[in-house]
Amino acid sequence: MDGVPSLTQCPIAPGDSYTYTWRAAQYGTGWYHSHFYVQAWDGVFGGIIINGPATANYDVDLGTMFLNDWYHKTADVLDLEAATSGPPTATNGLINGTNSYNDTLGARFETTFEAGTRYRIRLINAAADNHFRFMIDNHTLEVISTDFVPIVPYNTTQLSIGMGQRYDVIVTAKDLTSGDFWLRAIPQQACSETDAVDNVKGIIRYDNSSTADPTTSAYSYQDSCLDEESSNLVPYLAMDVSDDYEFHDDETAGVQVTDNALLWTMNKTSFRTEWEYPTLMQVAEGNDTWTTKQHVIELPEADKWVYIVVHSPFAQDHPMHTHSHDHYLLGSGYGNVDTSNLNFVNPPRRDTSMLPASGYLAIAFKTDNPGVWLMHCHIAWHTSEGFAVQLLERESEITYDSDVLNNTCANWKSYVASKDVTQHDSGV
């Protein structure tokens, strides 16, 4: 029920329907989004909250707070621009779907605090290509969760959050009855193309009758797309990784130009699968003739540790996301991987980690979930341009509903035949 076209299902045809049934084995803050082409960034996404205990007390749950970049063109047009002319520049940004533009249009996100109350905010970076630094002027953030993993709380005045990442924070309201403060999501220019560095803002008010713009100042910060310090992201439930490692796969990011388009690669292969013939259907048919472009990494054994290093020779950071697994973040940094500095003792666990510019990301996970899972860069244009691999885990044990699989594909093929639909992207 992973929902990735070309891997676990065919796309859902217009007029068709699909019911996702899955077990909520973790709790915290997540989000759903379309994985068909770049459709998610035209608005097909939303939050998922799975209730469970928190690692610090709070009074009010304000729910999800989405941070987005915003453009004045549709995502498919932007994706074409990215493939031919480089990444497009965001015109603006949104906080929970709203913001001001040119000081005359739209409206800022606003919420009201009451003195002494502790508010939980569930931050989600759902941007196509903007890394944000989140802060609330004159307030402290108590961070309690990374993605779906509760952590030992730590305090900070600002939070670095990459595309696809989530952080749950608690903010304690000041002892005030009036006052207005800027809430900021600042695009980081080190890896983000934007015209809205100082404009992605909301307002915290202590008097709900106030209409004044705040006059508060941002905390000083270093423009950077690096993750939060690993030493701060300590899982509350300690779990270690076997240090008897041999890196299963060593993937190097790259680019290639073909047919006048820019494609991203992993180990010189730009990922591409077919909408109408998903990997799961190949599994169902016993067809293991994987093409090079499908970039299948086969993991047949149960409960074995898998270690992967991704290298990037380019001066650009990438948010690397693993489907259906939290990965253990063993280490990251500039240059080539330094195995002497890897952490196997309760390292951070999450499903999206930043691959530093001109650097490496070393992760591990255990083969405890049979299926076919995507691992990809969460920059929208990069996924579309082939920055991905797929993990075929314990193929002989994969279960699926053959009727749903076949019917979804049959309906998709009928739609494609009638509308002459052509696949232009990686398929995921």
C-alpha positions as CSV (number, residue, x, y, z in Angstrom):
1,M,0.0,0.0,0.0
2,D,2.9,2.3,-0.6
3,G,1.2,4.2,-3.4
4,V,4.2,4.7,-5.8
5,P,3.2,4.3,-9.4
6,S,5.5,2.1,-11.4
7,L,6.5,0.3,-8.3
8,T,3.6,-0.9,-6.2
9,Q,0.7,-0.1,-8.5
10,C,-0.3,1.5,-11.7
11,P,-1.4,5.2,-11.5
12,I,-5.1,5.7,-10.5
13,A,-6.9,6.6,-13.7
14,P,-9.3,9.6,-13.7
15,G,-12.7,8.3,-12.7
16,D,-11.2,5.3,-10.9
17,S,-10.7,4.9,-7.1
18,Y,-8.3,3.2,-4.8
19,T,-8.5,2.5,-1.1
20,Y,-5.3,2.4,0.8
21,T,-5.4,0.1,3.8
22,W,-2.4,0.1,6.1
23,R,-1.4,-0.6,9.7
24,A,-0.4,2.4,11.8
25,A,2.7,0.9,13.4
26,Q,4.2,4.2,14.3
27,Y,2.8,7.4,15.8
28,G,3.5,11.1,15.2
29,T,3.4,13.4,12.3
30,G,3.3,12.3,8.6
31,W,1.8,13.4,5.3
32,Y,0.4,11.8,2.2
33,H,1.1,13.1,-1.3
34,S,0.7,12.0,-4.9
35,H,3.7,10.3,-6.4
36,F,2.4,10.6,-9.9
37,Y,4.7,12.9,-11.9
38,V,4.9,16.2,-10.0
39,Q,1.2,16.3,-9.2
40,A,1.9,16.7,-5.4
41,W,3.2,20.2,-5.9
42,D,-0.1,21.3,-7.5
43,G,-1.7,20.6,-4.1
44,V,-2.3,16.8,-3.9
45,F,-1.1,16.4,-0.3
46,G,-2.2,16.6,3.3
47,G,-1.2,15.8,6.8
48,I,-1.5,12.6,8.8
49,I,-1.5,12.6,12.6
50,I,-1.2,9.3,14.4
51,N,-1.8,9.9,18.1
52,G,0.6,8.5,20.7
53,P,2.7,9.6,23.6
54,A,5.0,12.5,23.4
55,T,8.4,13.0,25.1
56,A,7.4,16.3,26.7
57,N,4.1,17.7,28.0
58,Y,2.0,20.2,26.2
59,D,-1.4,21.8,26.6
60,V,-2.7,22.5,23.0
61,D,-2.0,20.6,19.8
62,L,-2.1,23.1,17.0
63,G,-1.9,20.3,14.4
64,T,0.1,20.3,11.2
65,M,1.9,23.4,9.9
66,F,2.9,23.0,6.2
67,L,5.8,25.0,4.8
68,N,5.8,25.3,1.0
69,D,7.4,27.1,-1.8
70,W,5.0,28.8,-4.3
71,Y,5.2,29.5,-8.0
72,H,2.9,31.1,-10.4
73,K,3.1,28.2,-12.9
74,T,1.8,24.7,-12.7
75,A,4.2,22.0,-11.5
76,D,4.4,20.2,-14.9
77,V,5.6,23.4,-16.5
78,L,8.1,24.0,-13.7
79,D,9.4,20.4,-14.1
80,L,10.0,21.0,-17.8
81,E,11.9,24.2,-17.0
82,A,14.0,22.4,-14.4
83,A,15.0,19.7,-17.0
84,T,15.9,22.2,-19.7
85,S,17.0,25.4,-17.9
86,G,17.8,24.4,-14.3
87,P,15.7,24.8,-11.2
88,P,13.0,27.4,-11.3
89,T,12.9,30.2,-8.8
90,A,10.1,30.2,-6.3
91,T,8.0,33.4,-6.4
92,N,6.8,33.1,-2.9
93,G,6.3,30.7,0.0
94,L,3.3,29.5,2.1
95,I,2.6,28.7,5.7
96,N,-0.4,26.4,6.0
97,G,-1.4,27.4,2.5
98,T,-1.4,31.2,2.8
99,N,0.9,34.2,2.7
100,S,1.0,37.8,1.5
101,Y,2.3,38.8,-1.9
102,N,3.6,42.3,-2.8
103,D,2.1,43.5,0.5
104,T,-1.3,43.8,-1.2
105,L,-2.5,40.3,-2.0
106,G,-3.3,37.4,0.2
107,A,-3.0,37.2,4.0
108,R,-0.5,35.9,6.5
109,F,-1.1,32.8,8.6
110,E,-2.1,33.8,12.1
111,T,-2.7,32.1,15.4
112,T,-3.2,33.3,19.0
113,F,-1.2,32.3,22.0
114,E,-2.4,32.5,25.6
115,A,0.2,33.3,28.3
116,G,2.0,30.3,29.7
117,T,0.3,27.8,27.4
118,R,2.5,25.1,25.8
119,Y,1.6,24.6,22.1
120,R,2.6,21.6,20.0
121,I,3.3,22.4,16.3
122,R,3.8,19.7,13.8
123,L,6.1,21.1,11.1
124,I,6.1,19.6,7.6
125,N,8.3,20.8,4.7
126,A,6.2,19.9,1.7
127,A,8.1,22.2,-0.7
128,A,9.2,21.2,-4.2
129,D,12.6,22.7,-3.9
130,N,13.0,25.0,-0.8
131,H,14.9,24.1,2.4
132,F,13.6,26.2,5.3
133,R,14.9,27.6,8.6
134,F,11.9,27.8,10.9
135,M,11.8,30.2,13.9
136,I,9.4,32.3,16.0
137,D,10.9,35.6,17.0
138,N,11.7,35.9,20.7
139,H,10.5,32.3,21.4
140,T,12.2,29.0,22.0
141,L,11.4,25.7,20.2
142,E,11.5,22.5,22.2
143,V,12.0,19.7,19.6
144,I,10.4,16.4,20.5
145,S,10.2,14.4,17.3
146,T,12.0,13.9,13.9
147,D,9.7,12.4,11.2
148,F,8.0,9.5,13.0
149,V,10.6,9.1,15.7
150,P,10.2,10.6,19.2
151,I,13.5,12.0,20.5
152,V,15.0,13.2,23.7
153,P,13.8,16.9,23.8
154,Y,16.2,19.7,23.1
155,N,15.8,23.4,22.8
156,T,16.7,25.7,20.0
157,T,15.7,29.1,18.5
158,Q,15.7,27.9,14.9
159,L,15.2,24.6,13.0
160,S,16.7,23.5,9.7
161,I,14.0,21.5,7.8
162,G,14.5,19.9,4.4
163,M,12.0,18.8,1.8
164,G,10.0,15.8,3.2
165,Q,11.2,16.2,6.8
166,R,8.9,16.7,9.8
167,Y,9.6,18.1,13.2
168,D,7.3,18.3,16.2
169,V,8.1,21.2,18.4
170,I,6.6,22.6,21.6
171,V,6.5,26.4,22.1
172,T,5.8,27.9,25.5
173,A,3.9,31.1,25.3
174,K,5.3,34.1,27.1
175,D,3.6,35.8,30.1
176,L,1.9,38.4,27.9
177,T,-1.6,39.6,27.2
178,S,-0.6,41.5,24.1
179,G,2.2,41.5,21.5
180,D,2.7,40.4,17.9
181,F,5.6,38.2,16.8
182,W,6.8,37.0,13.3
183,L,6.8,33.3,12.7
184,R,9.3,32.6,9.9
185,A,10.1,29.9,7.3
186,I,13.3,31.3,5.7
187,P,14.3,29.7,2.4
188,Q,18.0,28.8,2.6
189,Q,19.8,30.2,-0.4
190,A,22.6,27.7,-0.1
191,C,20.3,25.2,-1.9
192,S,17.0,27.1,-2.7
193,E,16.1,29.3,-5.6
194,T,13.7,31.9,-4.3
195,D,12.6,35.5,-4.5
196,A,11.0,35.3,-1.0
197,V,13.8,35.0,1.5
198,D,12.3,37.5,3.9
199,N,8.7,37.1,3.1
200,V,7.6,33.6,4.1
201,K,6.1,34.7,7.4
202,G,3.1,34.2,9.7
203,I,2.1,36.0,12.9
204,I,1.8,34.9,16.5
205,R,-0.6,37.2,18.4
206,Y,-1.2,37.4,22.2
207,D,-4.3,39.6,21.6
208,N,-6.6,38.3,18.9
209,S,-8.1,41.8,18.3
210,S,-4.7,43.1,17.1
211,T,-4.2,43.7,13.4
212,A,-0.7,45.2,13.5
213,D,2.2,43.8,11.7
214,P,4.9,42.6,14.1
215,T,8.1,44.7,14.5
216,T,10.2,41.8,15.9
217,S,13.5,40.7,14.5
218,A,14.7,37.3,13.4
219,Y,17.3,35.3,15.2
220,S,20.7,35.5,13.6
221,Y,21.4,32.3,11.6
222,Q,23.9,30.8,9.1
223,D,22.4,30.1,5.7
224,S,22.8,26.4,5.4
225,C,20.9,23.3,4.2
226,L,22.6,20.9,6.6
227,D,20.5,18.8,8.9
228,E,20.2,19.5,12.6
229,E,23.2,18.3,14.5
230,S,23.0,14.5,14.9
231,S,24.0,14.8,18.5
232,N,20.7,16.6,19.1
233,L,18.5,14.0,17.4
234,V,18.7,11.2,20.0
235,P,15.8,8.7,19.7
236,Y,14.0,8.4,23.0
237,L,13.8,4.6,22.5
238,A,17.4,3.6,22.1
239,M,18.2,1.1,19.3
240,D,21.7,0.2,18.1
241,V,23.0,-0.9,14.7
242,S,25.3,-3.8,14.2
243,D,28.8,-2.5,13.5
244,D,29.8,-5.6,11.6
245,Y,29.2,-3.7,8.4
246,E,30.0,-4.0,4.7
247,F,28.4,-1.3,2.6
248,H,25.8,-3.1,0.5
249,D,25.6,-0.4,-2.0
250,D,27.7,2.7,-2.7
251,E,25.7,5.1,-4.9
252,T,27.1,8.2,-6.4
253,A,24.9,11.0,-7.7
254,G,25.5,12.4,-11.1
255,V,23.9,14.2,-14.0
256,Q,23.6,13.5,-17.7
257,V,22.2,15.4,-20.7
258,T,20.1,13.5,-23.1
259,D,17.7,14.7,-25.7
260,N,18.5,18.3,-24.6
261,A,17.2,17.5,-21.0
262,L,19.1,17.3,-17.7
263,L,18.7,14.0,-15.9
264,W,19.9,13.0,-12.5
265,T,21.7,9.6,-12.0
266,M,22.7,7.2,-9.4
267,N,25.8,5.3,-10.4
268,K,25.5,6.7,-13.9
269,T,21.9,5.4,-14.2
270,S,18.9,7.7,-14.5
271,F,16.0,5.8,-12.9
272,R,13.0,5.0,-15.1
273,T,10.1,2.6,-14.7
274,E,6.9,2.2,-16.6
275,W,3.5,3.4,-15.3
276,E,1.6,0.5,-16.9
277,Y,4.0,-2.2,-15.7
278,P,4.8,-1.7,-12.0
279,T,7.5,-3.7,-10.3
280,L,5.0,-5.5,-8.1
281,M,3.2,-6.8,-11.2
282,Q,6.6,-8.2,-12.4
283,V,7.0,-9.9,-9.1
284,A,3.5,-11.3,-9.4
285,E,4.4,-12.7,-12.8
286,G,7.7,-14.1,-11.7
287,N,9.5,-11.8,-14.1
288,D,12.9,-10.9,-12.6
289,T,14.4,-9.4,-15.8
290,W,15.1,-6.0,-14.3
291,T,16.4,-3.4,-16.7
292,T,19.4,-1.2,-15.8
293,K,17.1,1.9,-15.6
294,Q,14.8,0.2,-13.1
295,H,17.8,0.3,-10.7
296,V,16.6,-2.6,-8.6
297,I,18.7,-3.4,-5.5
298,E,17.7,-6.9,-4.4
299,L,17.6,-7.8,-0.7
300,P,16.4,-11.4,-0.5
301,E,17.4,-12.3,3.1
302,A,15.3,-11.6,6.2
303,D,16.3,-9.4,9.2
304,K,19.7,-8.5,7.8
305,W,21.4,-5.1,8.2
306,V,21.8,-3.2,4.9
307,Y,24.3,-0.4,4.7
308,I,24.1,2.3,2.0
309,V,26.3,5.3,1.2
310,V,25.2,8.0,-1.2
311,H,27.9,10.4,-2.5
312,S,27.4,13.7,-4.2
313,P,30.2,15.4,-6.0
314,F,28.0,18.5,-6.6
315,A,27.8,21.6,-4.5
316,Q,24.1,21.0,-3.7
317,D,22.4,19.4,-0.8
318,H,19.8,16.6,-1.3
319,P,17.0,15.4,1.0
320,M,17.2,11.6,0.7
321,H,14.0,9.7,1.6
322,T,13.5,6.0,2.2
323,H,10.0,4.6,1.7
324,S,8.6,2.1,4.3
325,H,11.7,2.2,6.5
326,D,13.1,4.5,9.0
327,H,16.8,4.5,8.3
328,Y,19.5,4.8,10.9
329,L,21.7,7.9,10.2
330,L,25.2,6.5,10.7
331,G,27.0,9.6,9.5
332,S,27.2,12.4,7.0
333,G,29.7,15.0,6.0
334,Y,31.8,16.6,3.3
335,G,34.1,14.6,1.0
336,N,34.2,10.8,1.0
337,V,32.8,8.7,3.8
338,D,34.9,8.4,6.9
339,T,34.1,5.0,8.4
340,S,36.0,5.7,11.6
341,N,33.4,8.4,12.4
342,L,30.2,6.4,11.9
343,N,27.8,6.1,14.8
344,F,26.3,2.7,15.5
345,V,25.1,3.4,19.1
346,N,21.5,4.7,19.1
347,P,22.0,6.9,16.0
348,P,19.3,9.2,14.7
349,R,16.4,7.4,13.0
350,R,14.2,9.0,10.5
351,D,12.9,8.6,6.9
352,T,14.5,11.7,5.3
353,S,18.0,12.9,5.9
354,M,20.1,15.5,4.1
355,L,23.0,14.5,1.8
356,P,25.5,17.4,2.2
357,A,26.7,19.2,-0.8
358,S,30.0,17.7,-2.1
359,G,29.6,15.0,0.6
360,Y,28.2,11.7,1.7
361,L,25.3,10.2,3.6
362,A,25.7,6.8,5.3
363,I,22.5,5.0,6.4
364,A,21.4,1.5,7.6
365,F,18.2,-0.4,8.0
366,K,17.1,-4.0,8.7
367,T,15.3,-6.1,6.1
368,D,12.2,-6.5,8.2
369,N,9.5,-5.4,5.8
370,P,9.0,-7.4,2.5
371,G,8.0,-5.2,-0.4
372,V,9.3,-3.0,-3.2
373,W,10.3,0.4,-1.8
374,L,11.6,3.6,-3.3
375,M,14.6,5.6,-2.1
376,H,14.9,9.0,-3.8
377,C,15.8,12.6,-3.5
378,H,12.8,14.6,-2.3
379,I,13.4,17.6,-4.5
380,A,10.5,17.3,-6.9
381,W,12.5,17.9,-10.1
382,H,15.2,15.5,-9.1
383,T,12.8,12.6,-8.5
384,S,11.2,13.3,-11.8
385,E,14.6,13.4,-13.5
386,G,15.7,10.0,-12.2
387,F,17.4,10.5,-8.8
388,A,16.1,7.3,-7.3
389,V,16.7,3.6,-6.8
390,Q,14.2,0.8,-5.7
391,L,14.8,-1.7,-3.0
392,L,13.3,-5.2,-3.7
393,E,13.1,-6.6,-0.2
394,R,12.4,-10.3,0.5
395,E,10.7,-10.8,-2.9
396,S,9.4,-14.3,-2.2
397,E,7.5,-13.0,0.9
398,I,5.8,-10.0,-0.7
399,T,2.0,-10.1,-0.3
400,Y,-0.5,-8.1,-2.4
401,D,-4.1,-8.0,-3.6
402,S,-3.9,-9.3,-7.1
403,D,-7.4,-8.2,-8.0
404,V,-6.8,-4.6,-7.0
405,L,-3.4,-4.6,-8.7
406,N,-4.7,-6.0,-12.0
407,N,-7.9,-3.9,-12.0
408,T,-6.0,-0.6,-11.3
409,C,-3.6,-1.4,-14.2
410,A,-6.4,-2.4,-16.5
411,N,-8.2,0.9,-15.9
412,W,-5.1,2.9,-16.3
413,K,-4.2,1.2,-19.6
414,S,-7.7,1.9,-20.9
415,Y,-7.4,5.5,-20.0
416,V,-4.0,5.9,-21.6
417,A,-5.2,4.3,-24.8
418,S,-8.2,6.6,-25.0
419,K,-6.3,9.8,-24.2
420,D,-2.9,9.1,-25.8
421,V,-1.0,9.8,-22.6
422,T,2.8,9.8,-22.9
423,Q,5.2,9.2,-19.9
424,H,7.9,11.9,-19.9
425,D,9.4,11.4,-16.4
426,S,11.1,8.7,-14.3
427,G,7.7,7.1,-13.5
428,V,7.8,7.9,-9.8
